[in-house]
Amino acid sequence: MKTAGIILLIVGLVMTLYTGFSYITKDKVADVGPIEITKEKEHSTNWSPYLGVGLIIIGGVLFVAGNKKP
């Protein structure tokens, strides 16, 4: 549980600092013999910083619960 808590803390921190990313795909528009026409399309993925804060809280709870000895 302690390891999962640390991982969630790190992922939550990264998701809070970087609230999304974008990437480009190439789509084939036409292919006529040796000539090929492609189109670049940009996609973006975004999430709320509250999701990152939630993961930080859950990770902190798991980390503290993993340190307790029965």
PDB file of N, CA, C, O and CB in Angstrom:
ATOM      1  N   MET A   1       0.823  -1.190   0.000  1.00  0.00           N
ATOM      2  CA  MET A   1       0.000   0.000   0.000  1.00  0.00           C
ATOM      3  C   MET A   1       0.870   1.257   0.000  1.00  0.00           C
ATOM      4  O   MET A   1       0.501   2.280  -0.577  1.00  0.00           O
ATOM      5  CB  MET A   1      -0.938  -0.004   1.206  1.00  0.00           C
ATOM      6  N   LYS A   2       2.015   1.166   0.647  1.00  0.00           N
ATOM      7  CA  LYS A   2       2.899   2.322   0.716  1.00  0.00           C
ATOM      8  C   LYS A   2       3.406   2.700  -0.676  1.00  0.00           C
ATOM      9  O   LYS A   2       3.477   3.881  -1.014  1.00  0.00           O
ATOM     10  CB  LYS A   2       4.081   2.037   1.655  1.00  0.00           C
ATOM     11  N   THR A   3       3.758   1.692  -1.484  1.00  0.00           N
ATOM     12  CA  THR A   3       4.257   1.948  -2.843  1.00  0.00           C
ATOM     13  C   THR A   3       3.156   2.552  -3.718  1.00  0.00           C
ATOM     14  O   THR A   3       3.415   3.481  -4.482  1.00  0.00           O
ATOM     15  CB  THR A   3       4.787   0.640  -3.482  1.00  0.00           C
ATOM     16  N   ALA A   4       1.951   2.039  -3.612  1.00  0.00           N
ATOM     17  CA  ALA A   4       0.833   2.581  -4.386  1.00  0.00           C
ATOM     18  C   ALA A   4       0.568   4.030  -3.987  1.00  0.00           C
ATOM     19  O   ALA A   4       0.239   4.856  -4.839  1.00  0.00           O
ATOM     20  CB  ALA A   4      -0.438   1.727  -4.182  1.00  0.00           C
ATOM     21  N   GLY A   5       0.706   4.340  -2.714  1.00  0.00           N
ATOM     22  CA  GLY A   5       0.516   5.707  -2.246  1.00  0.00           C
ATOM     23  C   GLY A   5       1.547   6.655  -2.829  1.00  0.00           C
ATOM     24  O   GLY A   5       1.210   7.770  -3.227  1.00  0.00           O
ATOM     25  N   ILE A   6       2.800   6.223  -2.884  1.00  0.00           N
ATOM     26  CA  ILE A   6       3.859   7.055  -3.461  1.00  0.00           C
ATOM     27  C   ILE A   6       3.609   7.283  -4.946  1.00  0.00           C
ATOM     28  O   ILE A   6       3.770   8.398  -5.443  1.00  0.00           O
ATOM     29  CB  ILE A   6       5.238   6.403  -3.248  1.00  0.00           C
ATOM     30  N   ILE A   7       3.215   6.227  -5.653  1.00  0.00           N
ATOM     31  CA  ILE A   7       2.951   6.355  -7.094  1.00  0.00           C
ATOM     32  C   ILE A   7       1.797   7.324  -7.331  1.00  0.00           C
ATOM     33  O   ILE A   7       1.881   8.172  -8.220  1.00  0.00           O
ATOM     34  CB  ILE A   7       2.629   4.971  -7.720  1.00  0.00           C
ATOM     35  N   LEU A   8       0.720   7.213  -6.553  1.00  0.00           N
ATOM     36  CA  LEU A   8      -0.417   8.125  -6.714  1.00  0.00           C
ATOM     37  C   LEU A   8      -0.044   9.562  -6.365  1.00  0.00           C
ATOM     38  O   LEU A   8      -0.538  10.499  -6.991  1.00  0.00           O
ATOM     39  CB  LEU A   8      -1.585   7.669  -5.843  1.00  0.00           C
ATOM     40  N   LEU A   9       0.820   9.742  -5.375  1.00  0.00           N
ATOM     41  CA  LEU A   9       1.286  11.088  -5.039  1.00  0.00           C
ATOM     42  C   LEU A   9       2.038  11.714  -6.210  1.00  0.00           C
ATOM     43  O   LEU A   9       1.808  12.875  -6.548  1.00  0.00           O
ATOM     44  CB  LEU A   9       2.185  11.049  -3.797  1.00  0.00           C
ATOM     45  N   ILE A  10       2.927  10.953  -6.823  1.00  0.00           N
ATOM     46  CA  ILE A  10       3.719  11.466  -7.942  1.00  0.00           C
ATOM     47  C   ILE A  10       2.829  11.748  -9.149  1.00  0.00           C
ATOM     48  O   ILE A  10       2.946  12.802  -9.774  1.00  0.00           O
ATOM     49  CB  ILE A  10       4.825  10.468  -8.320  1.00  0.00           C
ATOM     50  N   VAL A  11       1.936  10.807  -9.482  1.00  0.00           N
ATOM     51  CA  VAL A  11       1.038  11.000 -10.621  1.00  0.00           C
ATOM     52  C   VAL A  11       0.120  12.200 -10.372  1.00  0.00           C
ATOM     53  O   VAL A  11      -0.125  12.989 -11.286  1.00  0.00           O
ATOM     54  CB  VAL A  11       0.199   9.722 -10.879  1.00  0.00           C
ATOM     55  N   GLY A  12      -0.381  12.344  -9.164  1.00  0.00           N
ATOM     56  CA  GLY A  12      -1.240  13.476  -8.827  1.00  0.00           C
ATOM     57  C   GLY A  12      -0.509  14.801  -8.946  1.00  0.00           C
ATOM     58  O   GLY A  12      -1.083  15.783  -9.417  1.00  0.00           O
ATOM     59  N   LEU A  13       0.752  14.845  -8.526  1.00  0.00           N
ATOM     60  CA  LEU A  13       1.536  16.065  -8.642  1.00  0.00           C
ATOM     61  C   LEU A  13       1.764  16.441 -10.099  1.00  0.00           C
ATOM     62  O   LEU A  13       1.642  17.607 -10.474  1.00  0.00           O
ATOM     63  CB  LEU A  13       2.869  15.904  -7.931  1.00  0.00           C
ATOM     64  N   VAL A  14       2.096  15.445 -10.918  1.00  0.00           N
ATOM     65  CA  VAL A  14       2.306  15.708 -12.346  1.00  0.00           C
ATOM     66  C   VAL A  14       1.009  16.169 -13.004  1.00  0.00           C
ATOM     67  O   VAL A  14       1.023  17.094 -13.816  1.00  0.00           O
ATOM     68  CB  VAL A  14       2.845  14.449 -13.056  1.00  0.00           C
ATOM     69  N   MET A  15      -0.109  15.532 -12.663  1.00  0.00           N
ATOM     70  CA  MET A  15      -1.396  15.902 -13.267  1.00  0.00           C
ATOM     71  C   MET A  15      -1.858  17.280 -12.808  1.00  0.00           C
ATOM     72  O   MET A  15      -2.600  17.950 -13.526  1.00  0.00           O
ATOM     73  CB  MET A  15      -2.462  14.860 -12.923  1.00  0.00           C
ATOM     74  N   THR A  16      -1.432  17.715 -11.626  1.00  0.00           N
ATOM     75  CA  THR A  16      -1.783  19.047 -11.159  1.00  0.00           C
ATOM     76  C   THR A  16      -0.952  20.104 -11.887  1.00  0.00           C
ATOM     77  O   THR A  16      -1.461  21.173 -12.223  1.00  0.00           O
ATOM     78  CB  THR A  16      -1.579  19.155  -9.639  1.00  0.00           C
ATOM     79  N   LEU A  17       0.318  19.808 -12.128  1.00  0.00           N
ATOM     80  CA  LEU A  17       1.193  20.768 -12.798  1.00  0.00           C
ATOM     81  C   LEU A  17       0.934  20.840 -14.295  1.00  0.00           C
ATOM     82  O   LEU A  17       0.930  21.928 -14.870  1.00  0.00           O
ATOM     83  CB  LEU A  17       2.639  20.409 -12.551  1.00  0.00           C
ATOM     84  N   TYR A  18       0.720  19.700 -14.928  1.00  0.00           N
ATOM     85  CA  TYR A  18       0.461  19.642 -16.367  1.00  0.00           C
ATOM     86  C   TYR A  18      -0.976  19.173 -16.570  1.00  0.00           C
ATOM     87  O   TYR A  18      -1.292  18.001 -16.366  1.00  0.00           O
ATOM     88  CB  TYR A  18       1.477  18.688 -17.096  1.00  0.00           C
ATOM     89  N   THR A  19      -1.834  20.095 -16.971  1.00  0.00           N
ATOM     90  CA  THR A  19      -3.264  19.774 -17.044  1.00  0.00           C
ATOM     91  C   THR A  19      -3.700  19.251 -18.402  1.00  0.00           C
ATOM     92  O   THR A  19      -4.884  19.304 -18.734  1.00  0.00           O
ATOM     93  CB  THR A  19      -4.073  20.989 -16.705  1.00  0.00           C
ATOM     94  N   GLY A  20      -2.768  18.752 -19.184  1.00  0.00           N
ATOM     95  CA  GLY A  20      -3.133  18.170 -20.465  1.00  0.00           C
ATOM     96  C   GLY A  20      -1.943  18.085 -21.397  1.00  0.00           C
ATOM     97  O   GLY A  20      -0.845  18.538 -21.076  1.00  0.00           O
ATOM     98  N   PHE A  21      -2.178  17.502 -22.543  1.00  0.00           N
ATOM     99  CA  PHE A  21      -1.144  17.392 -23.566  1.00  0.00           C
ATOM    100  C   PHE A  21      -1.816  17.336 -24.923  1.00  0.00           C
ATOM    101  O   PHE A  21      -3.017  17.085 -25.025  1.00  0.00           O
ATOM    102  CB  PHE A  21      -0.248  16.141 -23.338  1.00  0.00           C
ATOM    103  N   SER A  22      -1.034  17.571 -25.960  1.00  0.00           N
ATOM    104  CA  SER A  22      -1.569  17.497 -27.310  1.00  0.00           C
ATOM    105  C   SER A  22      -0.652  16.634 -28.170  1.00  0.00           C
ATOM    106  O   SER A  22       0.543  16.508 -27.901  1.00  0.00           O
ATOM    107  CB  SER A  22      -1.727  18.910 -27.921  1.00  0.00           C
ATOM    108  N   TYR A  23      -1.228  16.052 -29.195  1.00  0.00           N
ATOM    109  CA  TYR A  23      -0.465  15.210 -30.108  1.00  0.00           C
ATOM    110  C   TYR A  23      -1.013  15.381 -31.519  1.00  0.00           C
ATOM    111  O   TYR A  23      -2.146  15.821 -31.712  1.00  0.00           O
ATOM    112  CB  TYR A  23      -0.518  13.722 -29.671  1.00  0.00           C
ATOM    113  N   ILE A  24      -0.197  15.028 -32.489  1.00  0.00           N
ATOM    114  CA  ILE A  24      -0.550  15.213 -33.896  1.00  0.00           C
ATOM    115  C   ILE A  24      -0.608  13.854 -34.583  1.00  0.00           C
ATOM    116  O   ILE A  24       0.275  13.014 -34.411  1.00  0.00           O
ATOM    117  CB  ILE A  24       0.470  16.146 -34.610  1.00  0.00           C
ATOM    118  N   THR A  25      -1.670  13.657 -35.368  1.00  0.00           N
ATOM    119  CA  THR A  25      -1.784  12.458 -36.186  1.00  0.00           C
ATOM    120  C   THR A  25      -1.811  12.859 -37.652  1.00  0.00           C
ATOM    121  O   THR A  25      -2.208  13.971 -38.001  1.00  0.00           O
ATOM    122  CB  THR A  25      -3.050  11.644 -35.812  1.00  0.00           C
ATOM    123  N   LYS A  26      -1.386  11.945 -38.492  1.00  0.00           N
ATOM    124  CA  LYS A  26      -1.414  12.188 -39.934  1.00  0.00           C
ATOM    125  C   LYS A  26      -2.469  11.287 -40.561  1.00  0.00           C
ATOM    126  O   LYS A  26      -2.444  10.068 -40.386  1.00  0.00           O
ATOM    127  CB  LYS A  26      -0.013  11.938 -40.579  1.00  0.00           C
ATOM    128  N   ASP A  27      -3.393  11.896 -41.290  1.00  0.00           N
ATOM    129  CA  ASP A  27      -4.446  11.168 -41.987  1.00  0.00           C
ATOM    130  C   ASP A  27      -4.181  11.221 -43.485  1.00  0.00           C
ATOM    131  O   ASP A  27      -3.842  12.272 -44.028  1.00  0.00           O
ATOM    132  CB  ASP A  27      -5.843  11.752 -41.653  1.00  0.00           C
ATOM    133  N   LYS A  28      -4.335  10.095 -44.140  1.00  0.00           N
ATOM    134  CA  LYS A  28      -4.165  10.048 -45.587  1.00  0.00           C
ATOM    135  C   LYS A  28      -5.423  10.592 -46.257  1.00  0.00           C
ATOM    136  O   LYS A  28      -6.521  10.077 -46.044  1.00  0.00           O
ATOM    137  CB  LYS A  28      -3.864   8.600 -46.066  1.00  0.00           C
ATOM    138  N   VAL A  29      -5.256  11.636 -47.067  1.00  0.00           N
ATOM    139  CA  VAL A  29      -6.380  12.255 -47.757  1.00  0.00           C
ATOM    140  C   VAL A  29      -6.562  11.624 -49.132  1.00  0.00           C
ATOM    141  O   VAL A  29      -7.676  11.269 -49.517  1.00  0.00           O
ATOM    142  CB  VAL A  29      -6.170  13.773 -47.885  1.00  0.00           C
ATOM    143  N   ALA A  30      -5.454  11.487 -49.873  1.00  0.00           N
ATOM    144  CA  ALA A  30      -5.538  10.917 -51.211  1.00  0.00           C
ATOM    145  C   ALA A  30      -4.249  10.164 -51.516  1.00  0.00           C
ATOM    146  O   ALA A  30      -3.169  10.535 -51.056  1.00  0.00           O
ATOM    147  CB  ALA A  30      -5.796  12.019 -52.271  1.00  0.00           C
ATOM    148  N   ASP A  31      -4.386   9.103 -52.298  1.00  0.00           N
ATOM    149  CA  ASP A  31      -3.231   8.312 -52.714  1.00  0.00           C
ATOM    150  C   ASP A  31      -3.416   7.984 -54.191  1.00  0.00           C
ATOM    151  O   ASP A  31      -4.137   7.052 -54.548  1.00  0.00           O
ATOM    152  CB  ASP A  31      -3.077   7.002 -51.846  1.00  0.00           C
ATOM    153  N   VAL A  32      -2.753   8.765 -55.043  1.00  0.00           N
ATOM    154  CA  VAL A  32      -2.879   8.603 -56.488  1.00  0.00           C
ATOM    155  C   VAL A  32      -1.504   8.220 -57.026  1.00  0.00           C
ATOM    156  O   VAL A  32      -0.633   9.072 -57.202  1.00  0.00           O
ATOM    157  CB  VAL A  32      -3.421   9.915 -57.175  1.00  0.00           C
ATOM    158  N   GLY A  33      -1.325   6.940 -57.281  1.00  0.00           N
ATOM    159  CA  GLY A  33      -0.041   6.470 -57.808  1.00  0.00           C
ATOM    160  C   GLY A  33       1.095   6.807 -56.858  1.00  0.00           C
ATOM    161  O   GLY A  33       1.029   6.476 -55.675  1.00  0.00           O
ATOM    162  N   PRO A  34       2.144   7.464 -57.362  1.00  0.00           N
ATOM    163  CA  PRO A  34       3.283   7.782 -56.504  1.00  0.00           C
ATOM    164  C   PRO A  34       3.046   9.020 -55.625  1.00  0.00           C
ATOM    165  O   PRO A  34       3.888   9.342 -54.787  1.00  0.00           O
ATOM    166  CB  PRO A  34       4.516   7.995 -57.358  1.00  0.00           C
ATOM    167  N   ILE A  35       1.939   9.703 -55.799  1.00  0.00           N
ATOM    168  CA  ILE A  35       1.650  10.912 -55.030  1.00  0.00           C
ATOM    169  C   ILE A  35       0.711  10.560 -53.882  1.00  0.00           C
ATOM    170  O   ILE A  35      -0.336   9.941 -54.074  1.00  0.00           O
ATOM    171  CB  ILE A  35       1.028  12.018 -55.935  1.00  0.00           C
ATOM    172  N   GLU A  36       1.115  10.972 -52.692  1.00  0.00           N
ATOM    173  CA  GLU A  36       0.297  10.728 -51.505  1.00  0.00           C
ATOM    174  C   GLU A  36       0.086  12.058 -50.787  1.00  0.00           C
ATOM    175  O   GLU A  36       1.046  12.781 -50.520  1.00  0.00           O
ATOM    176  CB  GLU A  36       0.969   9.674 -50.556  1.00  0.00           C
ATOM    177  N   ILE A  37      -1.148  12.375 -50.480  1.00  0.00           N
ATOM    178  CA  ILE A  37      -1.480  13.625 -49.789  1.00  0.00           C
ATOM    179  C   ILE A  37      -1.954  13.273 -48.381  1.00  0.00           C
ATOM    180  O   ILE A  37      -2.879  12.481 -48.200  1.00  0.00           O
ATOM    181  CB  ILE A  37      -2.579  14.443 -50.571  1.00  0.00           C
ATOM    182  N   THR A  38      -1.300  13.881 -47.388  1.00  0.00           N
ATOM    183  CA  THR A  38      -1.685  13.648 -45.995  1.00  0.00           C
ATOM    184  C   THR A  38      -2.058  14.971 -45.336  1.00  0.00           C
ATOM    185  O   THR A  38      -1.671  16.051 -45.783  1.00  0.00           O
ATOM    186  CB  THR A  38      -0.538  12.954 -45.213  1.00  0.00           C
ATOM    187  N   LYS A  39      -2.820  14.846 -44.265  1.00  0.00           N
ATOM    188  CA  LYS A  39      -3.254  16.011 -43.513  1.00  0.00           C
ATOM    189  C   LYS A  39      -2.900  15.775 -42.050  1.00  0.00           C
ATOM    190  O   LYS A  39      -3.211  14.723 -41.491  1.00  0.00           O
ATOM    191  CB  LYS A  39      -4.789  16.276 -43.696  1.00  0.00           C
ATOM    192  N   GLU A  40      -2.246  16.763 -41.431  1.00  0.00           N
ATOM    193  CA  GLU A  40      -1.923  16.668 -40.013  1.00  0.00           C
ATOM    194  C   GLU A  40      -3.082  17.218 -39.192  1.00  0.00           C
ATOM    195  O   GLU A  40      -3.608  18.293 -39.480  1.00  0.00           O
ATOM    196  CB  GLU A  40      -0.612  17.430 -39.691  1.00  0.00           C
ATOM    197  N   LYS A  41      -3.470  16.474 -38.173  1.00  0.00           N
ATOM    198  CA  LYS A  41      -4.578  16.882 -37.320  1.00  0.00           C
ATOM    199  C   LYS A  41      -4.093  16.885 -35.875  1.00  0.00           C
ATOM    200  O   LYS A  41      -3.519  15.903 -35.403  1.00  0.00           O
ATOM    201  CB  LYS A  41      -5.812  15.937 -37.500  1.00  0.00           C
ATOM    202  N   GLU A  42      -4.324  17.985 -35.181  1.00  0.00           N
ATOM    203  CA  GLU A  42      -3.883  18.098 -33.794  1.00  0.00           C
ATOM    204  C   GLU A  42      -5.020  17.733 -32.850  1.00  0.00           C
ATOM    205  O   GLU A  42      -6.146  18.208 -32.995  1.00  0.00           O
ATOM    206  CB  GLU A  42      -3.375  19.520 -33.497  1.00  0.00           C
ATOM    207  N   HIS A  43      -4.707  16.890 -31.892  1.00  0.00           N
ATOM    208  CA  HIS A  43      -5.663  16.468 -30.871  1.00  0.00           C
ATOM    209  C   HIS A  43      -5.133  16.934 -29.521  1.00  0.00           C
ATOM    210  O   HIS A  43      -3.922  16.970 -29.301  1.00  0.00           O
ATOM    211  CB  HIS A  43      -5.882  14.909 -30.893  1.00  0.00           C
ATOM    212  N   SER A  44      -6.032  17.285 -28.629  1.00  0.00           N
ATOM    213  CA  SER A  44      -5.595  17.667 -27.287  1.00  0.00           C
ATOM    214  C   SER A  44      -6.419  16.908 -26.255  1.00  0.00           C
ATOM    215  O   SER A  44      -7.610  16.656 -26.434  1.00  0.00           O
ATOM    216  CB  SER A  44      -5.725  19.201 -27.074  1.00  0.00           C
ATOM    217  N   THR A  45      -5.744  16.558 -25.176  1.00  0.00           N
ATOM    218  CA  THR A  45      -6.369  15.869 -24.063  1.00  0.00           C
ATOM    219  C   THR A  45      -6.146  16.726 -22.820  1.00  0.00           C
ATOM    220  O   THR A  45      -5.006  17.041 -22.476  1.00  0.00           O
ATOM    221  CB  THR A  45      -5.791  14.417 -23.880  1.00  0.00           C
ATOM    222  N   ASN A  46      -7.214  17.094 -22.157  1.00  0.00           N
ATOM    223  CA  ASN A  46      -7.128  17.951 -20.975  1.00  0.00           C
ATOM    224  C   ASN A  46      -7.899  17.335 -19.823  1.00  0.00           C
ATOM    225  O   ASN A  46      -8.871  16.608 -20.029  1.00  0.00           O
ATOM    226  CB  ASN A  46      -7.662  19.360 -21.280  1.00  0.00           C
ATOM    227  N   TRP A  47      -7.460  17.629 -18.614  1.00  0.00           N
ATOM    228  CA  TRP A  47      -8.169  17.193 -17.418  1.00  0.00           C
ATOM    229  C   TRP A  47      -8.110  18.319 -16.394  1.00  0.00           C
ATOM    230  O   TRP A  47      -7.287  19.229 -16.495  1.00  0.00           O
ATOM    231  CB  TRP A  47      -7.559  15.874 -16.843  1.00  0.00           C
ATOM    232  N   SER A  48      -8.971  18.243 -15.439  1.00  0.00           N
ATOM    233  CA  SER A  48      -9.063  19.264 -14.404  1.00  0.00           C
ATOM    234  C   SER A  48      -7.930  19.086 -13.394  1.00  0.00           C
ATOM    235  O   SER A  48      -7.567  17.953 -13.079  1.00  0.00           O
ATOM    236  CB  SER A  48     -10.437  19.203 -13.698  1.00  0.00           C
ATOM    237  N   PRO A  49      -7.367  20.176 -12.884  1.00  0.00           N
ATOM    238  CA  PRO A  49      -6.342  20.046 -11.847  1.00  0.00           C
ATOM    239  C   PRO A  49      -6.901  19.444 -10.558  1.00  0.00           C
ATOM    240  O   PRO A  49      -6.145  18.941  -9.726  1.00  0.00           O
ATOM    241  CB  PRO A  49      -5.723  21.405 -11.554  1.00  0.00           C
ATOM    242  N   TYR A  50      -8.225  19.497 -10.393  1.00  0.00           N
ATOM    243  CA  TYR A  50      -8.838  18.886  -9.211  1.00  0.00           C
ATOM    244  C   TYR A  50      -8.626  17.370  -9.200  1.00  0.00           C
ATOM    245  O   TYR A  50      -8.551  16.762  -8.132  1.00  0.00           O
ATOM    246  CB  TYR A  50     -10.342  19.208  -9.164  1.00  0.00           C
ATOM    247  N   LEU A  51      -8.531  16.768 -10.371  1.00  0.00           N
ATOM    248  CA  LEU A  51      -8.256  15.337 -10.444  1.00  0.00           C
ATOM    249  C   LEU A  51      -6.883  15.036  -9.854  1.00  0.00           C
ATOM    250  O   LEU A  51      -6.722  14.064  -9.116  1.00  0.00           O
ATOM    251  CB  LEU A  51      -8.339  14.839 -11.903  1.00  0.00           C
ATOM    252  N   GLY A  52      -5.896  15.865 -10.177  1.00  0.00           N
ATOM    253  CA  GLY A  52      -4.555  15.703  -9.618  1.00  0.00           C
ATOM    254  C   GLY A  52      -4.542  15.883  -8.114  1.00  0.00           C
ATOM    255  O   GLY A  52      -3.875  15.131  -7.402  1.00  0.00           O
ATOM    256  N   VAL A  53      -5.276  16.879  -7.619  1.00  0.00           N
ATOM    257  CA  VAL A  53      -5.348  17.105  -6.173  1.00  0.00           C
ATOM    258  C   VAL A  53      -6.009  15.918  -5.487  1.00  0.00           C
ATOM    259  O   VAL A  53      -5.583  15.506  -4.407  1.00  0.00           O
ATOM    260  CB  VAL A  53      -6.121  18.404  -5.859  1.00  0.00           C
ATOM    261  N   GLY A  54      -7.042  15.369  -6.104  1.00  0.00           N
ATOM    262  CA  GLY A  54      -7.693  14.183  -5.549  1.00  0.00           C
ATOM    263  C   GLY A  54      -6.751  12.998  -5.468  1.00  0.00           C
ATOM    264  O   GLY A  54      -6.756  12.266  -4.478  1.00  0.00           O
ATOM    265  N   LEU A  55      -5.938  12.801  -6.504  1.00  0.00           N
ATOM    266  CA  LEU A  55      -4.972  11.707  -6.480  1.00  0.00           C
ATOM    267  C   LEU A  55      -3.908  11.930  -5.410  1.00  0.00           C
ATOM    268  O   LEU A  55      -3.455  10.973  -4.783  1.00  0.00           O
ATOM    269  CB  LEU A  55      -4.314  11.552  -7.849  1.00  0.00           C
ATOM    270  N   ILE A  56      -3.503  13.182  -5.196  1.00  0.00           N
ATOM    271  CA  ILE A  56      -2.537  13.481  -4.136  1.00  0.00           C
ATOM    272  C   ILE A  56      -3.124  13.121  -2.771  1.00  0.00           C
ATOM    273  O   ILE A  56      -2.432  12.545  -1.931  1.00  0.00           O
ATOM    274  CB  ILE A  56      -2.133  14.976  -4.172  1.00  0.00           C
ATOM    275  N   ILE A  57      -4.388  13.454  -2.549  1.00  0.00           N
ATOM    276  CA  ILE A  57      -5.032  13.142  -1.266  1.00  0.00           C
ATOM    277  C   ILE A  57      -5.148  11.639  -1.073  1.00  0.00           C
ATOM    278  O   ILE A  57      -4.831  11.127   0.001  1.00  0.00           O
ATOM    279  CB  ILE A  57      -6.423  13.791  -1.184  1.00  0.00           C
ATOM    280  N   ILE A  58      -5.598  10.927  -2.098  1.00  0.00           N
ATOM    281  CA  ILE A  58      -5.739   9.468  -1.997  1.00  0.00           C
ATOM    282  C   ILE A  58      -4.374   8.821  -1.791  1.00  0.00           C
ATOM    283  O   ILE A  58      -4.239   7.903  -0.983  1.00  0.00           O
ATOM    284  CB  ILE A  58      -6.420   8.892  -3.263  1.00  0.00           C
ATOM    285  N   GLY A  59      -3.360   9.294  -2.519  1.00  0.00           N
ATOM    286  CA  GLY A  59      -2.015   8.762  -2.348  1.00  0.00           C
ATOM    287  C   GLY A  59      -1.472   9.009  -0.951  1.00  0.00           C
ATOM    288  O   GLY A  59      -0.804   8.147  -0.379  1.00  0.00           O
ATOM    289  N   GLY A  60      -1.756  10.187  -0.400  1.00  0.00           N
ATOM    290  CA  GLY A  60      -1.319  10.481   0.967  1.00  0.00           C
ATOM    291  C   GLY A  60      -1.983   9.580   1.988  1.00  0.00           C
ATOM    292  O   GLY A  60      -1.340   9.122   2.932  1.00  0.00           O
ATOM    293  N   VAL A  61      -3.270   9.325   1.802  1.00  0.00           N
ATOM    294  CA  VAL A  61      -3.991   8.428   2.718  1.00  0.00           C
ATOM    295  C   VAL A  61      -3.422   7.009   2.630  1.00  0.00           C
ATOM    296  O   VAL A  61      -3.220   6.360   3.657  1.00  0.00           O
ATOM    297  CB  VAL A  61      -5.510   8.419   2.393  1.00  0.00           C
ATOM    298  N   LEU A  62      -3.164   6.526   1.418  1.00  0.00           N
ATOM    299  CA  LEU A  62      -2.589   5.181   1.271  1.00  0.00           C
ATOM    300  C   LEU A  62      -1.184   5.103   1.855  1.00  0.00           C
ATOM    301  O   LEU A  62      -0.811   4.094   2.453  1.00  0.00           O
ATOM    302  CB  LEU A  62      -2.558   4.775  -0.203  1.00  0.00           C
ATOM    303  N   PHE A  63      -0.408   6.163   1.681  1.00  0.00           N
ATOM    304  CA  PHE A  63       0.954   6.178   2.222  1.00  0.00           C
ATOM    305  C   PHE A  63       0.935   6.123   3.742  1.00  0.00           C
ATOM    306  O   PHE A  63       1.692   5.365   4.349  1.00  0.00           O
ATOM    307  CB  PHE A  63       1.707   7.428   1.750  1.00  0.00           C
ATOM    308  N   VAL A  64       0.071   6.927   4.359  1.00  0.00           N
ATOM    309  CA  VAL A  64      -0.008   6.937   5.824  1.00  0.00           C
ATOM    310  C   VAL A  64      -0.570   5.614   6.330  1.00  0.00           C
ATOM    311  O   VAL A  64      -0.092   5.098   7.340  1.00  0.00           O
ATOM    312  CB  VAL A  64      -0.883   8.116   6.318  1.00  0.00           C
ATOM    313  N   ALA A  65      -1.569   5.052   5.658  1.00  0.00           N
ATOM    314  CA  ALA A  65      -2.152   3.776   6.074  1.00  0.00           C
ATOM    315  C   ALA A  65      -1.152   2.639   5.907  1.00  0.00           C
ATOM    316  O   ALA A  65      -1.189   1.668   6.663  1.00  0.00           O
ATOM    317  CB  ALA A  65      -3.423   3.480   5.270  1.00  0.00           C
ATOM    318  N   GLY A  66      -0.260   2.747   4.926  1.00  0.00           N
ATOM    319  CA  GLY A  66       0.751   1.710   4.719  1.00  0.00           C
ATOM    320  C   GLY A  66       1.848   1.737   5.759  1.00  0.00           C
ATOM    321  O   GLY A  66       2.523   0.730   5.976  1.00  0.00           O
ATOM    322  N   ASN A  67       2.038   2.885   6.412  1.00  0.00           N
ATOM    323  CA  ASN A  67       3.092   3.006   7.439  1.00  0.00           C
ATOM    324  C   ASN A  67       2.637   2.513   8.795  1.00  0.00           C
ATOM    325  O   ASN A  67       3.479   2.210   9.640  1.00  0.00           O
ATOM    326  CB  ASN A  67       3.546   4.447   7.560  1.00  0.00           C
ATOM    327  N   LYS A  68       1.344   2.418   9.038  1.00  0.00           N
ATOM    328  CA  LYS A  68       0.850   1.990  10.345  1.00  0.00           C
ATOM    329  C   LYS A  68       1.085   0.501  10.546  1.00  0.00           C
ATOM    330  O   LYS A  68       0.831  -0.305   9.651  1.00  0.00           O
ATOM    331  CB  LYS A  68      -0.643   2.315  10.491  1.00  0.00           C
ATOM    332  N   LYS A  69       1.558   0.157  11.693  1.00  0.00           N
ATOM    333  CA  LYS A  69       1.794  -1.256  12.026  1.00  0.00           C
ATOM    334  C   LYS A  69       0.626  -1.757  12.876  1.00  0.00           C
ATOM    335  O   LYS A  69       0.175  -1.054  13.780  1.00  0.00           O
ATOM    336  CB  LYS A  69       3.161  -1.444  12.787  1.00  0.00           C
ATOM    337  N   PRO A  70       0.136  -2.953  12.596  1.00  0.00           N
ATOM    338  CA  PRO A  70      -1.019  -3.477  13.363  1.00  0.00           C
ATOM    339  C   PRO A  70      -0.671  -3.835  14.774  1.00  0.00           C
ATOM    340  O   PRO A  70      -1.534  -4.283  15.528  1.00  0.00           O
ATOM    341  CB  PRO A  70      -1.594  -4.686  12.689  1.00  0.00           C
TER     342      PRO A  70
END
